[in-house]
């Protein structure tokens, strides 16, 4: 996609967003329930026997839809405290469970069941591949990260990534890939191509991977070639390369061969960081007395070291106003969007919400495997008084994937589902990030 066309699409999306929230939707201050850790107990080490959902079984899970949920009894305080208890696993395999208590918790509001204008399911693909190096390494697209388990995530602090619980845990045990989980962040890296050799300075293959101080594997120069982006055109493993004319110190033009090989170029490449610890809510974990709940399909990862990318703030979407349009970016794994080396392309999309409940958002945003765990965000104005205020993006949910949903009359319909961040979930995630409940009393 050309740069001019892509900018036009962004302006179009922004215009649609503004028109959709012209009902004075805005971020407003909300008081949160206070979450206190009552007891932390040591658990047995994980066995890492969790099974990652394969392509054949993905989407076969059936959800109790909005009409079904309306017949369920409301969640009381005791059950909410049980669900928001959480498990922590450290990088050395130590695992603990924390029991929590809530103060100022209100019972969930009845599901709204509002229906929005929906788009066709599996119609024209509405995704946009972010190929330009300026966009892909700058906010908001740079907040999207890739997990070594094949999922996506979103930076919510310099050291924390919010993602889907199913990316690391199947409800009974951790996936094998969670044993040495890593997070990849796209950053620009200046590479000088080798002098001499064939015209164009082709790199030699088979070089070993460079190891950083903490032992993470970095892409080889061959991987850098596959990740390279030339202007607004995504380069897939080579092809034509644009070059600038260069001059020698004596003013004479350099030979074309040397001009191409010596030209420095900034390439977006993954910088991988290991995860220090990860946390998941008890509501996701299956045991003898409860089943795994899709309402709590989220997890927080703490990185070993902070990253430089700007993160996206957490938020709670106003319940009084319907969600008109949501956005998220991730690393979809369908082969048509790969560059031959994996999921190196950031894919952005936006769409309307078809149905929503207190805990889930049902929509038809085009997505494929690999986008699971991406941060779902909206763009609203902050309270500024007098109708003024700055626009701000905040993460209000986590993309969970395709599911069959039971609707009125028992009919099953397919939706792409996202888990919604509620005030109680926000208090829990804020506690995970900051570790101090006094900093998590309001948004």
Secondary structure as a PSIPRED ss2 file (coil, helix, strand):
# PSIPRED VFORMAT (PSIPRED V4.0)

   1 X C   1.000  0.000  0.000
   2 X C   1.000  0.000  0.000
   3 X H   0.000  1.000  0.000
   4 X H   0.000  1.000  0.000
   5 X H   0.000  1.000  0.000
   6 X H   0.000  1.000  0.000
   7 X H   0.000  1.000  0.000
   8 X H   0.000  1.000  0.000
   9 X H   0.000  1.000  0.000
  10 X H   0.000  1.000  0.000
  11 X H   0.000  1.000  0.000
  12 X H   0.000  1.000  0.000
  13 X H   0.000  1.000  0.000
  14 X H   0.000  1.000  0.000
  15 X H   0.000  1.000  0.000
  16 X H   0.000  1.000  0.000
  17 X H   0.000  1.000  0.000
  18 X H   0.000  1.000  0.000
  19 X H   0.000  1.000  0.000
  20 X H   0.000  1.000  0.000
  21 X C   1.000  0.000  0.000
  22 X C   1.000  0.000  0.000
  23 X C   1.000  0.000  0.000
  24 X C   1.000  0.000  0.000
  25 X C   1.000  0.000  0.000
  26 X E   0.000  0.000  1.000
  27 X E   0.000  0.000  1.000
  28 X C   1.000  0.000  0.000
  29 X C   1.000  0.000  0.000
  30 X C   1.000  0.000  0.000
  31 X E   0.000  0.000  1.000
  32 X C   1.000  0.000  0.000
  33 X C   1.000  0.000  0.000
  34 X E   0.000  0.000  1.000
  35 X E   0.000  0.000  1.000
  36 X E   0.000  0.000  1.000
  37 X E   0.000  0.000  1.000
  38 X E   0.000  0.000  1.000
  39 X E   0.000  0.000  1.000
  40 X E   0.000  0.000  1.000
  41 X E   0.000  0.000  1.000
  42 X E   0.000  0.000  1.000
  43 X E   0.000  0.000  1.000
  44 X C   1.000  0.000  0.000
  45 X C   1.000  0.000  0.000
  46 X C   1.000  0.000  0.000
  47 X C   1.000  0.000  0.000
  48 X C   1.000  0.000  0.000
  49 X C   1.000  0.000  0.000
  50 X E   0.000  0.000  1.000
  51 X C   1.000  0.000  0.000
  52 X C   1.000  0.000  0.000
  53 X C   1.000  0.000  0.000
  54 X C   1.000  0.000  0.000
  55 X C   1.000  0.000  0.000
  56 X C   1.000  0.000  0.000
  57 X C   1.000  0.000  0.000
  58 X C   1.000  0.000  0.000
  59 X C   1.000  0.000  0.000
  60 X C   1.000  0.000  0.000
  61 X C   1.000  0.000  0.000
  62 X E   0.000  0.000  1.000
  63 X E   0.000  0.000  1.000
  64 X E   0.000  0.000  1.000
  65 X C   1.000  0.000  0.000
  66 X H   0.000  1.000  0.000
  67 X H   0.000  1.000  0.000
  68 X H   0.000  1.000  0.000
  69 X H   0.000  1.000  0.000
  70 X H   0.000  1.000  0.000
  71 X C   1.000  0.000  0.000
  72 X C   1.000  0.000  0.000
  73 X C   1.000  0.000  0.000
  74 X C   1.000  0.000  0.000
  75 X C   1.000  0.000  0.000
  76 X C   1.000  0.000  0.000
  77 X H   0.000  1.000  0.000
  78 X H   0.000  1.000  0.000
  79 X H   0.000  1.000  0.000
  80 X H   0.000  1.000  0.000
  81 X H   0.000  1.000  0.000
  82 X H   0.000  1.000  0.000
  83 X H   0.000  1.000  0.000
  84 X H   0.000  1.000  0.000
  85 X C   1.000  0.000  0.000
  86 X E   0.000  0.000  1.000
  87 X E   0.000  0.000  1.000
  88 X E   0.000  0.000  1.000
  89 X E   0.000  0.000  1.000
  90 X E   0.000  0.000  1.000
  91 X C   1.000  0.000  0.000
  92 X C   1.000  0.000  0.000
  93 X C   1.000  0.000  0.000
  94 X C   1.000  0.000  0.000
  95 X E   0.000  0.000  1.000
  96 X E   0.000  0.000  1.000
  97 X E   0.000  0.000  1.000
  98 X E   0.000  0.000  1.000
  99 X E   0.000  0.000  1.000
 100 X E   0.000  0.000  1.000
 101 X E   0.000  0.000  1.000
 102 X E   0.000  0.000  1.000
 103 X E   0.000  0.000  1.000
 104 X C   1.000  0.000  0.000
 105 X C   1.000  0.000  0.000
 106 X C   1.000  0.000  0.000
 107 X C   1.000  0.000  0.000
 108 X C   1.000  0.000  0.000
 109 X C   1.000  0.000  0.000
 110 X C   1.000  0.000  0.000
 111 X C   1.000  0.000  0.000
 112 X C   1.000  0.000  0.000
 113 X C   1.000  0.000  0.000
 114 X C   1.000  0.000  0.000
 115 X E   0.000  0.000  1.000
 116 X C   1.000  0.000  0.000
 117 X C   1.000  0.000  0.000
 118 X C   1.000  0.000  0.000
 119 X C   1.000  0.000  0.000
 120 X C   1.000  0.000  0.000
 121 X C   1.000  0.000  0.000
 122 X C   1.000  0.000  0.000
 123 X C   1.000  0.000  0.000
 124 X C   1.000  0.000  0.000
 125 X C   1.000  0.000  0.000
 126 X C   1.000  0.000  0.000
 127 X C   1.000  0.000  0.000
 128 X E   0.000  0.000  1.000
 129 X E   0.000  0.000  1.000
 130 X E   0.000  0.000  1.000
 131 X C   1.000  0.000  0.000
 132 X C   1.000  0.000  0.000
 133 X H   0.000  1.000  0.000
 134 X H   0.000  1.000  0.000
 135 X H   0.000  1.000  0.000
 136 X H   0.000  1.000  0.000
 137 X C   1.000  0.000  0.000
 138 X C   1.000  0.000  0.000
 139 X C   1.000  0.000  0.000
 140 X C   1.000  0.000  0.000
 141 X H   0.000  1.000  0.000
 142 X H   0.000  1.000  0.000
 143 X H   0.000  1.000  0.000
 144 X E   0.000  0.000  1.000
 145 X E   0.000  0.000  1.000
 146 X E   0.000  0.000  1.000
 147 X E   0.000  0.000  1.000
 148 X C   1.000  0.000  0.000
 149 X C   1.000  0.000  0.000
 150 X C   1.000  0.000  0.000
 151 X C   1.000  0.000  0.000
 152 X E   0.000  0.000  1.000
 153 X E   0.000  0.000  1.000
 154 X E   0.000  0.000  1.000
 155 X E   0.000  0.000  1.000
 156 X E   0.000  0.000  1.000
 157 X E   0.000  0.000  1.000
 158 X C   1.000  0.000  0.000
 159 X C   1.000  0.000  0.000
 160 X E   0.000  0.000  1.000
 161 X E   0.000  0.000  1.000
 162 X E   0.000  0.000  1.000
 163 X E   0.000  0.000  1.000
 164 X C   1.000  0.000  0.000
 165 X H   0.000  1.000  0.000
 166 X H   0.000  1.000  0.000
 167 X H   0.000  1.000  0.000
 168 X C   1.000  0.000  0.000
 169 X E   0.000  0.000  1.000
 170 X C   1.000  0.000  0.000
 171 X C   1.000  0.000  0.000
 172 X C   1.000  0.000  0.000
 173 X C   1.000  0.000  0.000
 174 X E   0.000  0.000  1.000
 175 X E   0.000  0.000  1.000
 176 X H   0.000  1.000  0.000
 177 X H   0.000  1.000  0.000
 178 X H   0.000  1.000  0.000
 179 X C   1.000  0.000  0.000
 180 X C   1.000  0.000  0.000
 181 X C   1.000  0.000  0.000
 182 X E   0.000  0.000  1.000
 183 X E   0.000  0.000  1.000
 184 X E   0.000  0.000  1.000
 185 X E   0.000  0.000  1.000
 186 X E   0.000  0.000  1.000
 187 X E   0.000  0.000  1.000
 188 X E   0.000  0.000  1.000
 189 X E   0.000  0.000  1.000
 190 X E   0.000  0.000  1.000
 191 X E   0.000  0.000  1.000
 192 X E   0.000  0.000  1.000
 193 X C   1.000  0.000  0.000
 194 X C   1.000  0.000  0.000
 195 X C   1.000  0.000  0.000
 196 X C   1.000  0.000  0.000
 197 X C   1.000  0.000  0.000
 198 X C   1.000  0.000  0.000
 199 X C   1.000  0.000  0.000
 200 X C   1.000  0.000  0.000
 201 X C   1.000  0.000  0.000
 202 X C   1.000  0.000  0.000
 203 X C   1.000  0.000  0.000
 204 X C   1.000  0.000  0.000
 205 X C   1.000  0.000  0.000
 206 X C   1.000  0.000  0.000
 207 X C   1.000  0.000  0.000
 208 X C   1.000  0.000  0.000
 209 X C   1.000  0.000  0.000
 210 X C   1.000  0.000  0.000
 211 X E   0.000  0.000  1.000
 212 X C   1.000  0.000  0.000
 213 X C   1.000  0.000  0.000
 214 X C   1.000  0.000  0.000
 215 X C   1.000  0.000  0.000
 216 X C   1.000  0.000  0.000
 217 X E   0.000  0.000  1.000
 218 X C   1.000  0.000  0.000
 219 X C   1.000  0.000  0.000
 220 X C   1.000  0.000  0.000
 221 X H   0.000  1.000  0.000
 222 X H   0.000  1.000  0.000
 223 X H   0.000  1.000  0.000
 224 X H   0.000  1.000  0.000
 225 X H   0.000  1.000  0.000
 226 X H   0.000  1.000  0.000
 227 X H   0.000  1.000  0.000
 228 X C   1.000  0.000  0.000
 229 X E   0.000  0.000  1.000
 230 X E   0.000  0.000  1.000
 231 X C   1.000  0.000  0.000
 232 X C   1.000  0.000  0.000
 233 X E   0.000  0.000  1.000
 234 X E   0.000  0.000  1.000
 235 X C   1.000  0.000  0.000
 236 X C   1.000  0.000  0.000
 237 X C   1.000  0.000  0.000
 238 X C   1.000  0.000  0.000
 239 X C   1.000  0.000  0.000
 240 X C   1.000  0.000  0.000
 241 X C   1.000  0.000  0.000
 242 X C   1.000  0.000  0.000
 243 X C   1.000  0.000  0.000
 244 X C   1.000  0.000  0.000
 245 X C   1.000  0.000  0.000
 246 X C   1.000  0.000  0.000
 247 X E   0.000  0.000  1.000
 248 X C   1.000  0.000  0.000
 249 X C   1.000  0.000  0.000
 250 X C   1.000  0.000  0.000
 251 X C   1.000  0.000  0.000
 252 X C   1.000  0.000  0.000
 253 X E   0.000  0.000  1.000
 254 X C   1.000  0.000  0.000
 255 X C   1.000  0.000  0.000
 256 X H   0.000  1.000  0.000
 257 X H   0.000  1.000  0.000
 258 X H   0.000  1.000  0.000
 259 X H   0.000  1.000  0.000
 260 X H   0.000  1.000  0.000
 261 X H   0.000  1.000  0.000
 262 X H   0.000  1.000  0.000
 263 X C   1.000  0.000  0.000
 264 X E   0.000  0.000  1.000
 265 X E   0.000  0.000  1.000
 266 X E   0.000  0.000  1.000
 267 X E   0.000  0.000  1.000
 268 X E   0.000  0.000  1.000
 269 X E   0.000  0.000  1.000
 270 X E   0.000  0.000  1.000
 271 X E   0.000  0.000  1.000
 272 X E   0.000  0.000  1.000
 273 X E   0.000  0.000  1.000
 274 X E   0.000  0.000  1.000
 275 X E   0.000  0.000  1.000
 276 X E   0.000  0.000  1.000
 277 X E   0.000  0.000  1.000
 278 X E   0.000  0.000  1.000
 279 X E   0.000  0.000  1.000
 280 X E   0.000  0.000  1.000
 281 X E   0.000  0.000  1.000
 282 X H   0.000  1.000  0.000
 283 X H   0.000  1.000  0.000
 284 X H   0.000  1.000  0.000
 285 X C   1.000  0.000  0.000
 286 X C   1.000  0.000  0.000
 287 X E   0.000  0.000  1.000
 288 X C   1.000  0.000  0.000
 289 X C   1.000  0.000  0.000
 290 X E   0.000  0.000  1.000
 291 X C   1.000  0.000  0.000
 292 X C   1.000  0.000  0.000
 293 X C   1.000  0.000  0.000
 294 X H   0.000  1.000  0.000
 295 X H   0.000  1.000  0.000
 296 X H   0.000  1.000  0.000
 297 X C   1.000  0.000  0.000
 298 X C   1.000  0.000  0.000
 299 X E   0.000  0.000  1.000
 300 X E   0.000  0.000  1.000
 301 X E   0.000  0.000  1.000
 302 X E   0.000  0.000  1.000
 303 X E   0.000  0.000  1.000
 304 X C   1.000  0.000  0.000
 305 X C   1.000  0.000  0.000
 306 X C   1.000  0.000  0.000
 307 X C   1.000  0.000  0.000
 308 X C   1.000  0.000  0.000
 309 X C   1.000  0.000  0.000
 310 X C   1.000  0.000  0.000
 311 X C   1.000  0.000  0.000
 312 X C   1.000  0.000  0.000
 313 X E   0.000  0.000  1.000
 314 X E   0.000  0.000  1.000
 315 X C   1.000  0.000  0.000
 316 X C   1.000  0.000  0.000
 317 X C   1.000  0.000  0.000
 318 X C   1.000  0.000  0.000
 319 X C   1.000  0.000  0.000
 320 X C   1.000  0.000  0.000
 321 X C   1.000  0.000  0.000
 322 X C   1.000  0.000  0.000
 323 X C   1.000  0.000  0.000
 324 X C   1.000  0.000  0.000
 325 X C   1.000  0.000  0.000
 326 X E   0.000  0.000  1.000
 327 X E   0.000  0.000  1.000
 328 X E   0.000  0.000  1.000
 329 X E   0.000  0.000  1.000
 330 X E   0.000  0.000  1.000
 331 X C   1.000  0.000  0.000
 332 X C   1.000  0.000  0.000
 333 X C   1.000  0.000  0.000
 334 X C   1.000  0.000  0.000
 335 X H   0.000  1.000  0.000
 336 X H   0.000  1.000  0.000
 337 X H   0.000  1.000  0.000
 338 X C   1.000  0.000  0.000
 339 X C   1.000  0.000  0.000
 340 X C   1.000  0.000  0.000
 341 X C   1.000  0.000  0.000
 342 X C   1.000  0.000  0.000
 343 X C   1.000  0.000  0.000
 344 X C   1.000  0.000  0.000
 345 X C   1.000  0.000  0.000
 346 X E   0.000  0.000  1.000
 347 X E   0.000  0.000  1.000
 348 X E   0.000  0.000  1.000
 349 X E   0.000  0.000  1.000
 350 X E   0.000  0.000  1.000
 351 X E   0.000  0.000  1.000
 352 X C   1.000  0.000  0.000
 353 X E   0.000  0.000  1.000
 354 X E   0.000  0.000  1.000
 355 X E   0.000  0.000  1.000
 356 X E   0.000  0.000  1.000
 357 X C   1.000  0.000  0.000
 358 X C   1.000  0.000  0.000
 359 X C   1.000  0.000  0.000
 360 X E   0.000  0.000  1.000
 361 X E   0.000  0.000  1.000
 362 X E   0.000  0.000  1.000
 363 X E   0.000  0.000  1.000
 364 X C   1.000  0.000  0.000
 365 X C   1.000  0.000  0.000
 366 X C   1.000  0.000  0.000
 367 X C   1.000  0.000  0.000
 368 X C   1.000  0.000  0.000
 369 X C   1.000  0.000  0.000
 370 X C   1.000  0.000  0.000
 371 X C   1.000  0.000  0.000
 372 X C   1.000  0.000  0.000
 373 X C   1.000  0.000  0.000
 374 X C   1.000  0.000  0.000
 375 X E   0.000  0.000  1.000
 376 X E   0.000  0.000  1.000
 377 X E   0.000  0.000  1.000
 378 X E   0.000  0.000  1.000
 379 X E   0.000  0.000  1.000
 380 X E   0.000  0.000  1.000
 381 X E   0.000  0.000  1.000
 382 X E   0.000  0.000  1.000
 383 X C   1.000  0.000  0.000
 384 X C   1.000  0.000  0.000
 385 X C   1.000  0.000  0.000
 386 X C   1.000  0.000  0.000
 387 X C   1.000  0.000  0.000
 388 X C   1.000  0.000  0.000
 389 X C   1.000  0.000  0.000
 390 X C   1.000  0.000  0.000
 391 X E   0.000  0.000  1.000
 392 X E   0.000  0.000  1.000
 393 X E   0.000  0.000  1.000
 394 X E   0.000  0.000  1.000
 395 X E   0.000  0.000  1.000
 396 X E   0.000  0.000  1.000
 397 X E   0.000  0.000  1.000
 398 X E   0.000  0.000  1.000
 399 X E   0.000  0.000  1.000
 400 X E   0.000  0.000  1.000
 401 X E   0.000  0.000  1.000
 402 X E   0.000  0.000  1.000
 403 X E   0.000  0.000  1.000
 404 X E   0.000  0.000  1.000
 405 X E   0.000  0.000  1.000
 406 X E   0.000  0.000  1.000
 407 X C   1.000  0.000  0.000
 408 X H   0.000  1.000  0.000
 409 X H   0.000  1.000  0.000
 410 X H   0.000  1.000  0.000
 411 X C   1.000  0.000  0.000
 412 X E   0.000  0.000  1.000
 413 X E   0.000  0.000  1.000
 414 X E   0.000  0.000  1.000
 415 X E   0.000  0.000  1.000
 416 X E   0.000  0.000  1.000
 417 X E   0.000  0.000  1.000
 418 X E   0.000  0.000  1.000
 419 X E   0.000  0.000  1.000
 420 X E   0.000  0.000  1.000
 421 X C   1.000  0.000  0.000
 422 X C   1.000  0.000  0.000
 423 X H   0.000  1.000  0.000
 424 X H   0.000  1.000  0.000
 425 X H   0.000  1.000  0.000
 426 X H   0.000  1.000  0.000
 427 X H   0.000  1.000  0.000
 428 X H   0.000  1.000  0.000
 429 X H   0.000  1.000  0.000
 430 X H   0.000  1.000  0.000
 431 X H   0.000  1.000  0.000
 432 X H   0.000  1.000  0.000
 433 X H   0.000  1.000  0.000
 434 X H   0.000  1.000  0.000
 435 X C   1.000  0.000  0.000
 436 X C   1.000  0.000  0.000
 437 X H   0.000  1.000  0.000
 438 X H   0.000  1.000  0.000
 439 X H   0.000  1.000  0.000
 440 X C   1.000  0.000  0.000
 441 X C   1.000  0.000  0.000
 442 X E   0.000  0.000  1.000
 443 X C   1.000  0.000  0.000
